Amino acid sequence: MLALSKLPLLKVLIVIINWNGKNDLLECLASIKKINYPNDKYKVLVVDNGSVDGSQMAVSELYPEVVLLKNNTNIGYVKAVNQGVEYGLNFGVDYIWILNNDVVVHEDTLARLVEVGQGDEKIGIIAPVIYSYKNPEVIDNIGYKINYWTGRLKKLKNGIDIFKDIKEKFADVDSILGCSNLIKASIFKKMGLFQTIYELYFEETDFNVRARERGFRVVVVREVKVWHKNASTMNKFIFRRAYLLLRNLFFFELFNAKIKQLLVFIPYYFLIHLPYFLIYGSIYGLKVKFKEVIG
């Protein structure tokens, strides 16, 4: 357990977006209940996008201390995240921790992320190492290197691309996976919110890139972890997921790549990305449906 005596205990709002993911959400909230951070220094906000699976009632009954913001319909992930961010800014928090509902957190994760954030005023976005929920000792994501020429996000490898030095506590990356991002409130005040055009996917990549362009550091913290189930909700809508990934990649490049990079990316997109998504996405979708049938 992390000692908190020397840590500046700052106010944190934990924002979780939920849509018909009751079981995942309750497991996420149960893990947050165990975190090693003073109860009066953090608050949990669940933004529910019109769930009809009993999520809202379950949260109210089992976690009455959690603030529940109820949307009448599914307004989309990014708009719901922005609602949470605005709530936090209005209440003067220092950090906003954006979590997917299918994440389970380690008890020391929040305290250690805050500790890193406070160590350098230029650090704006802080992430833990993402481990697989199904294989708890396996690293699933540790950040990305962005290739604007091809639109590919290379998943970095522990000990090869990142954390080669065992003494390194955290490292800068181009972008981090959006399932667990601790962001200083001051960043939102300077940059604004997430771009709603994305709806879902690439919104965090876009935000990370814009933050880095403004001089803020985006870092992954070694030996700090969460466990992620990976697209637990969107695997139920696999073709919608594939469409959003493909569409939003194009948006991301248009907004962030240089003109000379776009001249290479656009033909690459139509000749490589589009056929690949159509073929691989169909195969992946059939595998998911098959598992549902036999499961």
C-alpha positions as CSV (number, residue, x, y, z in Angstrom):
1,M,0.0,0.0,0.0
2,L,1.3,3.5,-0.9
3,A,2.1,5.9,1.9
4,L,0.1,9.1,1.5
5,S,1.9,11.2,4.1
6,K,4.0,13.1,1.6
7,L,1.5,13.3,-1.2
8,P,-0.5,16.5,-1.8
9,L,-4.0,15.3,-1.4
10,L,-5.8,17.0,-4.3
11,K,-9.5,16.9,-5.3
12,V,-10.2,14.3,-8.0
13,L,-13.4,13.6,-9.8
14,I,-13.7,10.1,-11.2
15,V,-15.9,10.1,-14.3
16,I,-17.3,6.8,-15.6
17,I,-19.6,6.6,-18.6
18,N,-22.1,3.8,-18.7
19,W,-24.6,2.4,-21.2
20,N,-26.2,-0.9,-20.3
21,G,-23.1,-2.2,-18.7
22,K,-24.4,-2.8,-15.2
23,N,-22.2,-5.8,-14.2
24,D,-19.0,-4.1,-15.5
25,L,-19.9,-0.9,-13.9
26,L,-20.5,-2.4,-10.5
27,E,-17.2,-4.3,-10.6
28,C,-15.5,-1.0,-11.5
29,L,-17.1,0.8,-8.6
30,A,-16.2,-2.0,-6.2
31,S,-12.6,-1.6,-7.1
32,I,-12.7,2.2,-6.7
33,K,-14.2,1.7,-3.2
34,K,-10.9,0.1,-2.2
35,I,-8.6,2.8,-3.5
36,N,-5.9,4.2,-1.2
37,Y,-7.0,7.8,-1.3
38,P,-9.0,9.8,1.3
39,N,-12.7,9.6,0.8
40,D,-13.1,13.4,1.2
41,K,-10.6,14.1,-1.6
42,Y,-12.3,12.3,-4.5
43,K,-15.8,11.9,-5.8
44,V,-17.2,9.4,-8.3
45,L,-19.6,10.6,-11.0
46,V,-21.4,8.0,-13.2
47,V,-22.9,9.5,-16.4
48,D,-25.5,7.0,-17.6
49,N,-26.6,7.2,-21.2
50,G,-30.2,6.0,-20.8
51,S,-29.4,2.5,-19.7
52,V,-32.4,0.1,-19.5
53,D,-30.6,-2.8,-17.8
54,G,-31.0,-1.7,-14.2
55,S,-27.7,0.2,-14.0
56,Q,-29.1,3.3,-12.5
57,M,-31.1,1.6,-9.8
58,A,-28.1,-0.7,-8.9
59,V,-25.8,2.3,-8.5
60,S,-28.3,4.2,-6.4
61,E,-28.9,1.2,-4.1
62,L,-25.4,-0.1,-3.8
63,Y,-23.4,3.1,-4.0
64,P,-25.5,6.0,-2.7
65,E,-22.4,8.1,-2.3
66,V,-21.8,8.1,-6.1
67,V,-23.2,11.0,-8.1
68,L,-25.5,9.7,-10.9
69,L,-26.1,11.9,-13.9
70,K,-29.0,10.4,-15.9
71,N,-29.3,11.1,-19.6
72,N,-32.7,10.1,-21.1
73,T,-31.1,8.7,-24.2
74,N,-27.7,7.5,-25.4
75,I,-26.1,10.9,-26.3
76,G,-22.8,9.2,-27.2
77,Y,-19.6,8.6,-25.2
78,V,-17.8,11.8,-25.9
79,K,-20.7,14.1,-25.1
80,A,-21.2,12.2,-21.9
81,V,-17.5,12.5,-21.0
82,N,-17.7,16.3,-21.6
83,Q,-20.7,16.4,-19.2
84,G,-18.6,14.8,-16.6
85,V,-15.6,17.1,-17.2
86,E,-17.9,20.2,-17.0
87,Y,-19.3,18.9,-13.7
88,G,-15.8,18.6,-12.3
89,L,-14.7,22.0,-13.5
90,N,-17.8,23.6,-12.0
91,F,-16.9,22.1,-8.6
92,G,-13.2,23.2,-8.8
93,V,-11.5,19.8,-8.8
94,D,-7.8,19.5,-9.5
95,Y,-7.9,16.3,-11.6
96,I,-10.4,14.4,-13.6
97,W,-9.9,10.7,-13.9
98,I,-11.8,9.4,-16.9
99,L,-12.5,5.6,-16.7
100,N,-14.3,3.2,-18.9
101,N,-16.9,1.2,-17.0
102,D,-15.1,-2.1,-17.9
103,V,-11.9,-1.1,-16.0
104,V,-10.9,-2.5,-12.6
105,V,-8.4,-0.3,-10.7
106,H,-5.5,-1.2,-8.3
107,E,-5.9,0.4,-4.9
108,D,-2.8,2.6,-5.3
109,T,-3.3,3.7,-8.9
110,L,-4.9,7.1,-8.3
111,A,-2.5,8.2,-5.6
112,R,0.5,7.2,-7.7
113,L,-0.8,8.9,-10.8
114,V,-1.4,12.1,-8.9
115,E,2.1,11.9,-7.4
116,V,3.6,11.9,-10.9
117,G,1.3,14.7,-12.1
118,Q,2.4,16.9,-9.2
119,G,6.1,16.3,-9.9
120,D,6.1,18.3,-13.1
121,E,3.7,21.2,-14.0
122,K,4.2,20.3,-17.7
123,I,2.7,16.8,-17.2
124,G,-0.9,17.1,-18.2
125,I,-2.2,13.7,-18.9
126,I,-1.2,10.6,-16.9
127,A,-2.0,7.0,-17.5
128,P,-1.3,3.7,-15.8
129,V,-0.1,0.6,-17.7
130,I,-3.2,-1.2,-19.0
131,Y,-3.3,-5.0,-18.2
132,S,-5.6,-7.6,-19.6
133,Y,-8.6,-8.4,-17.5
134,K,-8.6,-12.0,-18.8
135,N,-4.9,-12.4,-18.3
136,P,-4.1,-10.2,-15.3
137,E,-0.3,-10.4,-15.6
138,V,-0.2,-9.5,-19.3
139,I,0.3,-5.9,-20.4
140,D,-2.4,-5.0,-23.0
141,N,-1.4,-1.4,-23.7
142,I,1.4,0.9,-22.6
143,G,0.9,3.8,-25.1
144,Y,1.2,4.5,-28.8
145,K,3.6,5.9,-31.4
146,I,1.6,7.7,-34.1
147,N,2.6,7.5,-37.8
148,Y,0.8,10.3,-39.5
149,W,2.0,9.2,-42.9
150,T,0.0,5.9,-42.7
151,G,-2.4,6.7,-39.9
152,R,-1.1,3.7,-37.9
153,L,-0.9,3.8,-34.1
154,K,1.9,1.4,-33.1
155,K,1.3,-0.2,-29.7
156,L,4.5,0.3,-27.8
157,K,6.3,-2.7,-26.2
158,N,7.4,-2.8,-22.6
159,G,11.2,-3.0,-22.3
160,I,11.7,-2.5,-26.1
161,D,10.0,0.7,-27.1
162,I,9.4,2.1,-23.6
163,F,10.9,1.6,-20.1
164,K,14.2,0.2,-21.4
165,D,15.8,1.6,-18.3
166,I,14.6,-0.2,-15.1
167,K,15.1,3.0,-13.2
168,E,12.6,4.9,-15.4
169,K,9.4,5.6,-13.4
170,F,7.3,7.1,-16.2
171,A,7.8,7.9,-19.9
172,D,6.4,10.3,-22.6
173,V,4.3,8.8,-25.4
174,D,2.5,10.2,-28.4
175,S,-0.9,8.9,-27.1
176,I,-2.4,6.7,-24.4
177,L,-5.4,4.4,-24.4
178,G,-8.5,6.3,-23.3
179,C,-9.8,3.7,-20.8
180,S,-8.0,5.3,-17.9
181,N,-6.7,8.9,-18.3
182,L,-6.0,11.2,-15.3
183,I,-6.1,14.8,-16.6
184,K,-5.3,18.0,-14.8
185,A,-8.3,20.3,-14.7
186,S,-6.1,23.1,-15.8
187,I,-5.6,21.4,-19.2
188,F,-9.3,21.5,-20.0
189,K,-9.4,25.2,-19.0
190,K,-6.7,26.0,-21.5
191,M,-7.7,23.6,-24.3
192,G,-11.4,23.0,-24.0
193,L,-13.2,19.7,-24.0
194,F,-13.0,16.6,-26.1
195,Q,-14.2,17.1,-29.7
196,T,-17.7,15.6,-30.0
197,I,-17.4,14.9,-33.7
198,Y,-15.6,11.7,-32.8
199,E,-18.6,10.3,-30.7
200,L,-16.4,7.3,-29.7
201,Y,-12.8,6.3,-30.5
202,F,-9.9,8.6,-31.3
203,E,-11.2,11.4,-29.1
204,E,-8.5,10.7,-26.5
205,T,-5.9,10.4,-29.2
206,D,-6.9,13.8,-30.6
207,F,-6.9,15.3,-27.1
208,N,-3.4,13.8,-26.3
209,V,-2.0,15.2,-29.5
210,R,-3.4,18.7,-29.0
211,A,-2.2,18.7,-25.4
212,R,1.4,17.8,-26.6
213,E,1.2,20.5,-29.2
214,R,0.4,23.0,-26.4
215,G,3.5,21.9,-24.6
216,F,2.0,19.5,-22.1
217,R,3.5,16.0,-21.5
218,V,1.5,12.8,-21.9
219,V,3.0,10.1,-19.8
220,V,2.5,6.4,-18.9
221,V,3.6,5.5,-15.3
222,R,5.5,2.3,-14.8
223,E,4.3,-0.2,-12.1
224,V,0.9,1.5,-11.9
225,K,-1.9,-0.6,-13.3
226,V,-5.5,-1.1,-14.1
227,W,-7.2,-4.1,-15.7
228,H,-9.3,-3.6,-18.8
229,K,-11.9,-5.9,-20.4
230,N,-11.4,-4.2,-23.8
231,A,-14.6,-3.0,-25.7
232,S,-16.9,-4.9,-23.3
233,T,-19.9,-2.8,-24.4
234,M,-19.0,-2.2,-28.1
235,N,-18.3,-5.8,-28.8
236,K,-22.1,-6.2,-28.8
237,F,-22.2,-3.7,-31.7
238,I,-19.1,-4.9,-33.6
239,F,-19.9,-3.4,-37.0
240,R,-20.8,-0.1,-35.5
241,R,-17.4,-0.2,-33.7
242,A,-15.6,-0.9,-37.0
243,Y,-17.3,1.9,-38.7
244,L,-16.5,4.4,-36.0
245,L,-12.8,3.4,-35.9
246,L,-12.5,3.7,-39.6
247,R,-14.3,7.0,-39.8
248,N,-12.6,8.6,-36.9
249,L,-9.2,7.7,-38.1
250,F,-9.9,9.8,-41.1
251,F,-11.1,12.7,-39.0
252,F,-8.1,12.4,-36.7
253,E,-5.7,12.6,-39.7
254,L,-7.6,15.6,-41.3
255,F,-7.4,17.5,-38.0
256,N,-3.8,16.7,-37.0
257,A,-1.6,15.6,-39.9
258,K,0.4,18.0,-42.1
259,I,-0.6,18.5,-45.8
260,K,2.3,16.5,-47.1
261,Q,1.4,13.6,-44.7
262,L,-2.2,13.7,-45.9
263,L,-1.0,13.3,-49.5
264,V,0.4,9.9,-48.5
265,F,-2.2,9.0,-45.9
266,I,-5.3,9.5,-48.1
267,P,-4.4,6.9,-50.8
268,Y,-3.1,4.6,-48.1
269,Y,-6.4,4.9,-46.3
270,F,-8.5,3.8,-49.3
271,L,-6.0,1.2,-50.6
272,I,-5.0,-0.3,-47.3
273,H,-7.1,0.7,-44.3
274,L,-10.5,0.4,-45.9
275,P,-10.0,-3.1,-47.4
276,Y,-8.3,-4.3,-44.2
277,F,-11.2,-3.1,-42.0
278,L,-13.8,-4.6,-44.2
279,I,-12.1,-8.0,-44.2
280,Y,-10.6,-8.1,-40.7
281,G,-13.7,-6.4,-39.2
282,S,-16.0,-9.0,-40.8
283,I,-13.9,-11.9,-39.5
284,Y,-13.6,-10.4,-36.0
285,G,-17.4,-9.7,-35.9
286,L,-18.2,-13.3,-36.9
287,K,-15.8,-14.6,-34.2
288,V,-17.5,-12.5,-31.6
289,K,-21.0,-13.6,-32.7
290,F,-19.9,-17.2,-32.7
291,K,-18.6,-17.0,-29.2
292,E,-21.9,-15.5,-28.1
293,V,-23.8,-18.4,-29.7
294,I,-21.6,-21.2,-28.1
295,G,-21.1,-19.2,-24.9
